[in-house]
Amino acid sequence: MTATEVLAMLRMLDDEESDGGAGNVTDRDSDVSWSLDSSSSAESDSDNEFIPRRKKSRLDISDPGTDLVPSDNIPVQNPDPSNVPSVPRQHSPPRDEEPGPINPLSAERRETAKDGTVWTYVELGEDRGRRQCQNVITEAAGPTAHAKRNIEDALTAFLCLVDDGMLKHIRDCTVAEAHRVKEDNLWDMTIEELKAFISLIYIRGAQGGKGMDLATFWSAEWGCAFFKETMSRNRFQEIMRFLRFDKRETRRTRLRDNVWDKFVQNCIACYKPGADITVDEQLFPTKSRCSFIQYIANKPDKFGIKFWLAADVDTKYMVNGAPYLGKDETRRPGQRLADSVVLKMVDPYLGKGRNVTTDNFFTSFELAKALQAKKTSLVGTVNKSRRELPPCVKAQKPLFSTEVLKSGDATLTVYQGKKKKNVCILSTVHTAVGITSGQKRKPETVTYYNKTKVGVDVLDQMARKYSVKAPSRRWPVAVFYNILDLAAINAHILYNKCTNEHVSRRDFITRLASELRSDHMGSKTSQLVVREPGPGQEQQQMERRRQCQVRRNCKQNKTKETCAKCRKVVCGSCTRKAVFTCVDCA
């Protein structure tokens, strides 16, 4: 008898019991005992059949050692446990596995920022994979073909940055200002004389005399022969008085087409930066009167004109820059000022696999995504008050501990460098963050940032060491001083790269000053007066000295000489030829 038939018989007995009462208890007990014995013998022949379990409310046979109890609580005979057959386990047909409950220990830890950005905690580990596409540089660093073709000495390196067109523009504006002030057309200045004027400014910076009195350089006891041989002190002061970089009638267009923009364009055209670029601010110290003077309390000089600069990390070459003039009308609505500045500074170098390093004023998650879309990565410290950062950045952790979070392709490193102060580094360069050896256990993102953050800061220090800055109440002159400082640094880098001659920066500045004044010294030698009468002419002599009537290159000098053509009284500064001929008749 099979197990199914046994169960069917038990159900029939239950039904009869409910109909006939408790009259046939003995017969039923013997039937149950017989049924179990017969079922055990039947089960020995077939081991693969499944025995379904009855409900406990009817008959509990879950344990072989327990008594079989019918539903009306009448005791029955307990079968021998050794005779109970073993029930083989039947495998159910395969079915799709349903996901079980999530283990909280194995689940990813996540945090959500105020703006909804989700950050996921990741484990520390070294990055052994391939570099991302935005970190593969596709352009060689160094001077461009234009610079290599034109640079032969210090002067040509300088003229690649401050070209003849800029010098001619400055000369024209200066002469126009002199004519406006003097109300005559007698004052003049050549480009060679302007170069000699710039050479004196450079020597003053190389000598460390930016705070010295101007008369000291022409002093007979303490002065420098270089100044006396180049030009007189009065002439230097006169050029400085009329020095201008724009014309009054076109002053409204000055900020859109000026000397600074041309200088930056020349810097971009002469050099290609390396893999890392630093973007930061520079405060050029001045207290001139203008609407965009800035006060920055944590700077040494407090007051000055602020410049946004981008510099190559390896060579400290200034690759781009712009002055801060207040509200930028070209910035699109809703865009942060810092994001707009960084995108403009690195715009000529996007899509080449370079990295940009910024401080916490510039760095943001939106900027990182904008640069990554243009195949450029970003590394920088982040202000902990940014809405895109998770709340954990404000919590204090154990000293020298590191936590790494990711959101998309951006990695956020939170490093507890001090007991009560941590630092947050946002990077799109590092896909994984390892820990360097050492007592402080710095993460790789922190060491990379420390190595690449110094571009603009070192450039500013270099400019201050031999700065040509001097006291001035006019802000255009202060901007011109900054142009000369940055031009000397860039020209020195180009000269060393193109000529493979490594000279110190001070030696380069002195060499540049000598070459800048060489043309002026040659023309000055040719203008020396030879006091010999020309053929068929007699030199006119006067008994007493009189003031010069030409006054083109002098300031009412007295002389006894006269012009051979117009017979005007002319001094030695206003002569052009060996005979006494004024500049109007030459």
C-alpha positions in Angstrom: 0.0 0.0 0.0 1.4 3.4 -0.9 1.6 6.4 1.3 -1.2 8.1 -0.6 -3.6 5.3 0.1 -2.6 5.3 3.8 -3.4 8.9 4.1 -6.7 8.4 2.3 -7.7 5.7 4.7 -6.9 7.9 7.7 -9.2 10.6 6.3 -12.0 8.0 5.9 -11.5 6.8 9.5 -11.8 10.4 10.7 -15.0 10.8 8.8 -16.5 7.6 10.2 -15.5 8.7 13.7 -17.3 11.9 13.4 -20.4 10.0 12.2 -20.4 6.9 14.5 -18.9 8.3 17.7 -16.4 6.4 19.8 -17.8 2.9 19.4 -15.0 1.2 17.4 -11.9 2.4 19.0 -10.1 -0.9 19.2 -10.8 -1.7 15.5 -9.6 1.7 14.5 -6.4 1.3 16.5 -5.6 -2.0 14.9 -6.3 -0.5 11.5 -3.9 2.4 12.1 -1.2 0.0 13.4 -1.7 -2.2 10.4 -1.7 0.7 8.0 1.6 1.9 9.3 3.2 -1.5 9.1 2.0 -2.0 5.6 3.1 1.4 4.5 6.6 0.8 5.8 6.9 -2.4 3.8 5.6 -0.6 0.7 8.0 2.2 1.1 10.9 -0.2 1.1 10.1 -1.1 -2.5 9.9 2.5 -3.7 12.3 5.2 -2.4 11.6 7.9 -4.9 8.0 8.7 -4.0 7.2 11.8 -2.0 5.1 11.6 1.2 3.2 14.8 1.9 2.9 16.0 5.4 -0.5 16.1 7.1 -1.7 19.1 9.0 -0.9 19.2 12.6 -4.5 19.7 13.5 -5.3 16.2 12.2 -2.2 14.0 13.1 1.3 15.1 14.1 3.9 12.7 12.7 6.8 15.2 12.4 8.8 13.4 15.0 9.1 9.6 14.8 9.4 9.3 18.6 6.1 11.0 19.4 2.7 9.4 19.8 0.2 9.5 17.0 -2.6 11.6 18.3 -6.0 11.7 16.4 -8.0 14.9 16.2 -10.3 13.7 19.1 -7.3 13.2 21.5 -7.7 9.3 21.6 -4.2 7.7 22.2 -3.0 5.3 19.5 -0.1 2.8 19.4 3.3 4.3 19.0 5.0 2.6 16.1 8.6 1.4 16.3 10.9 4.3 15.1 13.2 1.7 13.4 10.3 0.7 11.1 9.6 4.3 10.0 10.9 4.7 6.4 13.4 7.5 5.5 11.8 10.1 3.3 14.2 11.2 0.5 14.4 14.9 -0.3 12.7 15.9 -3.5 14.4 18.7 -5.6 11.9 21.3 -6.7 12.1 22.4 -10.4 14.5 25.4 -10.9 13.0 28.9 -10.8 14.3 32.5 -10.9 15.9 33.5 -7.7 14.4 36.4 -5.9 16.7 39.0 -4.3 17.0 38.5 -0.7 17.4 41.2 2.0 20.4 43.5 1.7 23.2 43.0 4.1 23.9 46.4 5.7 27.6 45.5 6.2 28.1 44.8 2.5 25.9 47.6 1.1 27.7 50.7 -0.3 27.8 53.7 2.0 26.3 56.8 0.3 25.8 60.4 1.3 23.7 63.1 -0.5 24.7 66.7 -0.7 22.3 69.6 -0.3 21.9 70.0 -4.1 21.2 66.3 -4.5 24.6 65.1 -5.6 25.1 61.5 -4.4 28.6 60.5 -3.2 29.6 56.9 -2.6 32.4 55.8 -0.3 35.2 53.9 -2.0 38.2 52.0 -0.6 41.7 53.3 -0.7 44.0 51.8 -3.3 46.5 52.5 -5.9 45.5 53.3 -9.4 47.0 50.7 -11.7 44.6 51.1 -14.7 44.9 53.0 -17.9 44.9 56.8 -17.8 41.7 58.6 -18.7 41.4 60.3 -22.1 41.4 63.7 -20.5 44.8 63.0 -19.0 46.6 61.9 -22.1 48.5 65.0 -23.4 48.5 65.4 -27.2 50.7 68.5 -27.6 54.4 68.9 -27.1 55.5 71.5 -24.5 58.0 74.3 -25.2 58.6 77.2 -27.5 56.6 77.3 -30.7 58.0 77.3 -34.2 57.5 81.1 -34.4 59.6 81.6 -31.3 62.4 79.2 -32.4 62.6 80.9 -35.7 62.9 84.5 -34.4 64.8 84.2 -31.1 68.6 84.6 -31.3 69.5 86.8 -28.3 67.9 88.5 -25.3 66.5 91.4 -27.4 64.7 89.2 -30.0 63.2 87.1 -27.1 61.9 90.3 -25.6 60.6 91.6 -28.9 58.6 88.4 -29.5 56.5 89.4 -26.5 56.6 93.2 -26.6 56.8 93.7 -30.4 57.5 96.7 -32.5 53.8 97.4 -33.0 53.3 97.8 -29.2 56.3 100.0 -28.9 55.1 102.2 -31.8 51.7 102.5 -30.2 53.2 103.6 -26.9 55.5 106.1 -28.7 52.6 107.6 -30.6 50.4 108.0 -27.5 53.3 109.5 -25.5 54.1 112.1 -28.2 50.4 112.9 -28.5 50.2 113.6 -24.8 53.3 115.8 -24.9 51.9 117.8 -27.7 48.6 118.3 -25.8 50.3 119.4 -22.7 52.9 121.7 -24.3 50.5 123.0 -26.9 53.1 122.7 -29.7 54.5 120.0 -32.0 58.2 120.3 -31.0 58.5 117.4 -28.5 59.4 114.1 -30.1 60.6 110.6 -29.1 61.9 107.8 -31.3 61.3 104.1 -30.7 65.1 103.7 -30.1 64.8 106.2 -27.3 61.8 104.4 -25.9 63.8 101.2 -25.8 66.6 103.0 -24.0 64.0 104.3 -21.5 62.8 100.7 -20.8 66.4 99.6 -20.4 66.9 102.1 -17.6 63.7 100.8 -15.9 65.0 97.2 -16.0 68.4 98.1 -14.6 66.7 100.0 -11.8 64.8 96.8 -10.9 67.9 94.6 -11.2 69.8 96.9 -8.9 67.0 96.7 -6.3 66.3 100.4 -6.5 62.6 100.5 -6.9 62.3 102.5 -3.6 65.3 104.7 -4.2 65.2 108.3 -5.1 65.5 108.8 -8.9 68.3 111.4 -8.6 70.5 108.8 -6.8 71.1 106.9 -10.1 72.5 110.0 -11.8 74.5 111.1 -8.7 78.2 111.8 -9.3 79.1 110.0 -6.1 76.6 107.1 -5.8 75.2 107.0 -9.3 75.5 104.3 -12.0 77.4 105.0 -15.2 74.8 103.1 -17.2 72.2 105.8 -16.5 74.5 108.7 -17.3 75.6 107.3 -20.6 72.1 106.4 -21.8 70.2 109.7 -21.2 70.0 112.6 -18.8 67.8 112.6 -15.7 65.6 115.4 -17.0 65.0 113.5 -20.2 64.0 110.4 -18.3 61.6 112.3 -16.1 60.1 114.0 -19.1 59.4 110.7 -20.8 57.9 109.4 -17.6 55.7 112.4 -17.4 54.2 112.0 -20.8 54.2 108.2 -20.9 50.8 107.1 -22.2 49.3 103.9 -23.6 46.2 105.3 -25.1 44.8 108.5 -26.7 42.2 110.6 -24.9 39.9 110.6 -28.0 39.9 106.8 -28.1 40.0 106.1 -24.3 36.6 104.4 -24.2 37.9 101.5 -26.3 41.0 101.1 -24.2 39.9 98.1 -22.2 38.9 96.2 -25.4 42.1 96.9 -27.5 45.0 97.7 -25.3 48.7 96.9 -24.7 47.9 94.2 -22.2 45.8 92.2 -24.6 48.5 92.3 -27.3 51.1 91.2 -24.8 49.0 88.2 -23.7 48.4 87.2 -27.4 52.2 87.2 -28.0 52.8 85.1 -24.9 50.3 82.5 -26.1 51.8 82.5 -29.6 55.3 81.8 -28.4 55.0 78.9 -25.9 53.0 75.8 -25.3 52.7 74.8 -21.6 53.2 71.3 -20.2 50.8 68.8 -18.7 49.9 71.0 -15.7 48.6 74.6 -15.6 47.9 76.6 -12.4 45.2 79.3 -12.3 45.3 81.8 -9.5 45.2 85.5 -8.7 47.9 88.1 -8.5 47.7 91.4 -6.7 50.1 94.0 -8.2 50.6 96.5 -5.4 49.6 100.1 -6.1 47.4 102.8 -4.6 46.6 104.5 -7.8 43.2 106.1 -8.3 40.9 103.8 -10.3 37.5 102.1 -10.0 38.9 98.5 -9.8 41.5 98.8 -7.1 41.2 95.8 -4.8 41.7 95.3 -1.0 42.8 91.8 0.0 43.5 91.5 3.7 45.6 88.3 3.5 48.0 89.8 0.9 51.3 91.5 2.0 50.5 94.8 0.2 46.7 94.8 0.8 45.9 97.3 -2.0 46.5 96.8 -5.7 45.2 95.8 -9.1 44.1 92.1 -9.3 45.1 90.0 -12.2 43.9 86.5 -13.1 46.9 84.5 -14.3 47.5 81.1 -15.7 51.1 79.7 -15.5 52.9 76.6 -16.6 53.9 74.6 -13.5 57.2 73.3 -14.9 58.7 76.6 -16.1 56.5 79.2 -14.5 55.8 80.8 -17.9 52.7 83.0 -17.9 50.5 81.5 -20.5 47.4 83.7 -20.1 46.2 86.6 -17.9 43.6 89.3 -17.6 43.0 92.2 -15.1 39.9 92.2 -12.9 37.9 95.2 -13.9 34.7 94.6 -12.0 31.5 93.0 -13.4 32.1 91.1 -16.6 29.3 91.7 -19.0 30.3 88.8 -21.2 29.6 86.2 -18.4 26.4 84.3 -19.0 23.7 84.5 -16.4 23.9 82.0 -13.6 27.6 81.2 -14.1 30.0 81.7 -11.2 32.7 84.2 -11.6 35.4 81.6 -10.7 34.1 79.2 -13.3 34.1 81.9 -16.0 37.7 83.0 -15.1 39.1 79.4 -15.3 37.4 78.6 -18.6 38.8 81.8 -20.1 42.3 81.3 -18.8 42.6 77.8 -20.1 40.5 78.2 -23.3 43.6 78.2 -25.7 44.7 74.9 -24.2 41.5 72.8 -23.9 41.1 69.4 -25.5 44.9 68.6 -25.3 44.8 66.4 -22.2 46.2 68.9 -19.7 45.3 69.3 -16.0 44.3 72.5 -14.3 45.1 73.1 -10.6 43.1 75.7 -8.7 42.5 76.7 -5.1 39.2 76.7 -3.1 38.0 80.0 -4.7 37.8 78.4 -8.1 37.2 74.7 -7.6 33.6 73.4 -7.9 31.9 70.3 -9.1 30.3 72.1 -12.0 33.7 73.4 -13.2 35.1 69.9 -13.0 32.3 68.5 -15.3 32.7 71.5 -17.7 36.4 70.9 -18.1 36.1 67.1 -18.4 33.6 67.6 -21.2 36.5 69.4 -23.0 39.1 66.7 -22.3 40.7 68.6 -19.5 41.0 67.5 -15.9 40.8 69.5 -12.6 42.5 69.1 -9.2 41.9 71.6 -6.4 40.9 72.2 -2.9 37.2 72.8 -2.3 35.4 75.0 0.2 33.5 72.9 2.6 30.5 75.2 2.4 29.8 74.2 -1.2 26.3 72.7 -1.7 27.6 69.9 -3.8 29.7 68.4 -1.0 28.4 65.7 1.4 27.8 66.5 5.1 30.7 64.3 6.2 33.3 66.9 5.1 32.5 69.0 8.1 32.9 66.1 10.6 36.2 65.6 12.5 38.0 62.4 11.9 41.1 60.8 13.5 44.4 62.5 12.8 46.0 61.7 9.5 43.0 59.7 8.4 41.6 59.7 4.8 38.2 59.1 3.3 37.5 58.9 -0.4 34.1 59.4 -2.1 33.1 59.3 -5.8 30.4 60.9 -7.8 30.6 60.0 -11.5 34.2 60.6 -12.6 35.1 63.0 -9.8 36.9 61.8 -6.7 36.6 63.7 -3.4 39.4 63.1 -0.8 38.8 64.2 2.8 42.2 64.3 4.7 42.4 65.1 8.4 45.8 66.9 8.3 45.3 68.7 11.7 43.4 67.8 14.8 40.6 70.4 14.1 41.0 71.1 10.4 40.7 68.8 7.4 41.2 69.5 3.7 39.0 68.5 0.8 40.6 67.7 -2.6 38.4 67.4 -5.7 40.1 65.5 -8.6 39.1 64.2 -12.0 42.6 62.8 -12.5 42.7 60.1 -9.9 40.3 57.1 -10.4 41.7 55.6 -7.2 43.6 57.2 -4.2 46.5 55.6 -2.6 48.3 56.5 0.6 52.0 57.6 0.6 54.5 56.4 3.0 55.4 58.6 5.9 54.2 59.6 9.3 51.4 61.8 8.1 50.1 59.2 5.6 49.1 61.8 2.9 46.9 60.6 0.1 48.1 60.9 -3.5 45.7 63.6 -4.3 47.1 65.9 -1.6 50.7 65.4 -2.7 49.7 65.9 -6.4 48.0 69.2 -5.5 50.9 70.4 -3.4 53.2 69.8 -6.4 51.1 71.6 -9.0 49.6 74.5 -7.0 52.7 76.7 -7.0 52.7 78.0 -10.6 51.3 81.5 -10.2 52.6 81.9 -6.6 56.2 81.3 -7.7 55.7 83.4 -10.8 54.7 86.3 -8.5 57.7 85.8 -6.3 60.0 85.9 -9.3 58.4 89.1 -10.5 58.8 90.8 -7.1 62.5 89.9 -6.8 63.6 92.1 -9.7 60.5 94.2 -10.1 60.6 97.5 -12.1 57.8 98.9 -9.9 58.2 102.5 -8.8 55.8 104.9 -7.0 53.2 106.2 -9.4 49.7 107.8 -9.1 48.6 106.6 -12.6 47.2 103.0 -12.8 48.2 102.5 -16.5 51.9 103.0 -15.5 51.4 100.3 -12.8 50.0 97.9 -15.4 52.9 98.7 -17.7 55.3 97.9 -14.9 53.6 94.5 -14.5 53.9 93.9 -18.2 57.6 94.5 -18.1 58.1 92.2 -15.1 56.2 89.3 -16.7 57.8 89.9 -20.1 61.3 89.6 -18.5 60.4 86.3 -17.0 58.8 84.9 -20.2 61.6 86.2 -22.3 64.2 84.6 -20.1 62.4 81.2 -20.4 62.2 81.5 -24.2 65.9 82.5 -24.4 67.0 79.5 -22.4 64.8 77.1 -24.3 65.7 78.3 -27.8 69.4 78.9 -27.4 70.1 76.1 -24.9 72.2 78.6 -22.9 71.2 78.7 -19.3 71.9 82.1 -17.7 70.6 83.5 -14.5 67.7 85.8 -14.6 69.6 88.8 -13.3 72.3 88.3 -16.0 69.6 88.0 -18.6 68.0 91.3 -17.5 71.4 93.2 -17.6 72.1 91.7 -21.1 68.6 92.7 -22.3 69.1 96.2 -21.0 72.4 96.6 -22.9 70.8 95.4 -26.1 67.8 97.6 -25.7 69.8 100.8 -25.6 72.3 99.8 -28.3 70.4 101.4 -31.2 69.9 104.6 -29.2 73.6 104.8 -28.3 74.5 104.4 -31.9 72.2 107.2 -33.0 73.4 109.3 -30.2 77.0 109.0 -31.3 76.1 110.0 -34.9 74.4 113.1 -33.6 77.5 114.5 -31.9 78.3 117.9 -33.2 81.6 118.3 -35.1 82.4 121.9 -34.8 83.8 122.3 -38.3 82.2 124.6 -41.0 80.6 122.8 -44.0 81.9 123.4 -47.5 81.3 127.0 -48.5 79.7 127.9 -45.1 81.1 129.7 -42.2 80.2 128.8 -38.7 78.4 131.6 -37.0 79.8 132.6 -33.7 78.1 134.8 -31.1 79.7 136.8 -28.4 77.2 135.6 -25.6 75.1 132.5 -24.9 71.5 132.5 -25.8 68.6 130.1 -25.3 67.9 127.4 -27.9 65.2 128.5 -30.4 64.4 125.0 -31.6 63.7 123.1 -28.3 62.9 119.8 -29.9 65.1 117.6 -27.7 66.1 120.0 -25.0 64.6 122.2 -22.2 65.7 125.7 -23.0 69.4 125.0 -23.2 71.8 127.9 -23.7 74.3 127.9 -26.6 76.4 130.1 -28.9 75.8 128.0 -32.0 73.3 128.8 -34.9 71.8 126.7 -37.6 73.6 126.9 -41.0 70.3 127.2 -42.9 67.8 129.1 -40.9 70.2 130.9 -38.6 68.3 129.9 -35.5 70.1 129.5 -32.2 70.4 125.7 -31.7 72.0 123.7 -28.9 73.8 120.4 -29.3 70.8 118.3 -28.4 68.8 119.6 -31.3 71.3 119.1 -34.0 71.4 116.3 -36.6 74.5 116.8 -38.8 78.1 117.8 -38.5 77.2 121.4 -39.5 74.9 123.3 -37.2 71.5 122.5 -38.9 68.3 122.5 -36.9 66.0 119.5 -37.1 63.4 121.5 -38.9 65.8 122.2 -41.8 67.4 118.8 -41.9 
